[in-house]
Amino acid sequence: MLKSITIDNLDIPFDTEWKKIAISVSGGADSALLASLLCDMIKYEGNPTCEVHIIQHVRNWKTKPWQQYDAIRVLDWILNSYPDITFQRHNNFIPPEMEYADKGPTMVDEYGKQVSGDNIELRSFAEFICQSYDIPVYYNAVTRNPKGVDFNGMPSRDIDEDENNKHLKIMEHMGRLAIHPFRFVDKSWVLKQYQEQNRTELFNITRSCEGEVEGLDYTTYKPNQQVPVCGKCFWCKEREWALESVNKLSV
């Protein structure tokens, strides 16, 4: 039966009858938290045999080769923290030429939408894995933008929950469900859960920065070396804003 676990006034849908679920885990704070919450549901809500299929992508391998190791680091934490759950990892490769997001060339996808190549890759690979392994549901941890701020490079994620948009949280697609439980909350909600649920160890190994680092690329980077954050990209600003917001709440 499809039910939800409620965390800080947010319902996260989960069916205790599912034998398999899929989730995208990037190495960032949002997807790491969602993966951990879902594993808790499997562990404590009476469905210990549910398989978790982790979907990851090698992205920006020339300019930001550390990103794939950030994702693996988070996955290793999940695997070590939930040894009784069965996991499968599915790794995809996105060519750098397709990494335009909403800033560059787009193309028409099979549904007639004008979207970027990397977004097509992300969606299509998730569809392929769910179809190939007969997985009834796919989770994605995208959040909405912070309200009341205007950071450079802010993506198109300004969506409020109302009667017209409620369907964006749970969508049926190709006979399966695509669930975006964080669609209408921002990163301050995410970081608040890390703090209140004592998940800081996991938070500390996540990385939000999407900036490049001068002098570091595929020719100079060594696997798992420490990489500074740029402090300038939207993702750094969003994380900093969320940390400040949570600290204000805890004072």
Residue, then its C-alpha position, 0 to 999 in steps of 0.5 A: m500500500l502506498k503510504s508516506i512517512t512524514i518528516d518535518n511536515l513533508d510527506i515522502p511517499f513509499d509503498t511497503e509492497w515494493k520489491k525494488i526502488a531506484i534513486s539518483v545519487s549525485g554526491g550532493a546533499d539533497s540526494a544523499l539525504l533522500a537515499s538515507l531516508l529511503c533506506d531508513m524506511i526500508k529498514y524500519e517500516g517493514n520492507p527489509t527485502c526491497e532492493v535499492h538501485i542507485i543511479q549515478h552519472v560520470r559528468n564533466w570528466k575533463t573539467k571536474p573529474w572529482q565529481q564521480y568520486d564525490a558520488i562514490r564517497v556518498l554511495d560507500w557511506i550508504l552501503n556501509s550504513y545499511p549492510d542488510i539492504t541489497f544495492q545495485r549501482h548503475n553508472n552512466f556517462i554523459p559527454p561533456e559536449m551535452e553538459y549545457a543545462d539551461k545555458g546552451p543549445t537544446m534539442v527536442d526530446e521524444y515527448g516534444k519538449q525543448v530540453s538540454g542534452d544532459n537532461i535527456e540523458l538523466r531522464s532516459f537512463a533512469e527510464f532504461i534502468c527501471q524498464s530493464y530491472d522492472i523497478p516500479v518507482y524512481y526517486n529524484a531529490v531536486t529541490r526548489n530555489p531559495k525564496g527571497v534571494d537572487f543568486n547568479g546562475m539560479p536554475s529554473r526551480d521556482i515552483d510552489e505547491d498548489e493545485n496546478n503543480k501538486h502532480l509534479k511531486i508524483m508522476e506516472h510515466m511509462g507505467r512507473l512512478a517518478i517521485h520528487p519528494f523535495r520538489f516544494v522544499d528548499k535546501s534549508w529544509v534539507l540541511k535542517q534534517y541533517q542537523e536534527q537527525n544527527r546525519t552530519e557525518l553524511f552531510n560532511i562528505t557531500r559536495s554542492c559546488e559546481g565550479e571549476v578549479e584553476g589548475l585542476d582537471y583530468t590531467t592533474y587531478k588525483p582520485n579522492q584528493q581534497v578539492p576546494v569549493c569555488g564559493k561563487c557558483f549558485w550551488c555554493k551560494e545556495r548551500e551557504w544560504a541554507l546553512e545560515s538559515v538553519n543556524k538562525l533556527s537553532v539559536 
